[in-house]
Amino acid sequence: MYGNQEPELHAHVIPRYADEPSDVITKPIWLHPAEKLDGRPFDAERDAELMAAIRDHLDSKGRTIAK
C-alpha cells in the first residue's frame, strides 16, 4: 500500500498480463509501455457486471470492499 492519509487501508485492482515484459513485470503498472496502458475508458454501466464479479470474488475470500 502506498502512503495513505486515511486510517483505513484501500487498494486498487489493476489488471496484469501474461505477456508482460520482464523489465516491468515486478514494477508498478504505470511503467508499462503506453500501448499497454491505453485501454478503453471505464464505463460504470458497461463495466457493472465485471465490477460485481470482482466484488463477489473478493467477498467469497472474506475481503471487505467499499460498494
WORA-V494446 format. One line per field, one symbol per residue. ss: DSSP state (A for helix, B for strand, O for the rest). phi: phi as a letter, one per 40 degrees, with the letter a starting at -180 (. if undefined). A space follows every 50 residues. Layout:
ss: ???
phi: ???
This chain:
ss: OOOOOOOOOOOOOOOOOOOOOOOOOOOOAAAOOAAAAOOOOOOOOOOAAA AAAAAAAAAAOOOOOOO
phi: .cdccccccabbcbcbbcbccccbcbbddcccddccccccccbdcccdcc ccccdccccccgcbbcb
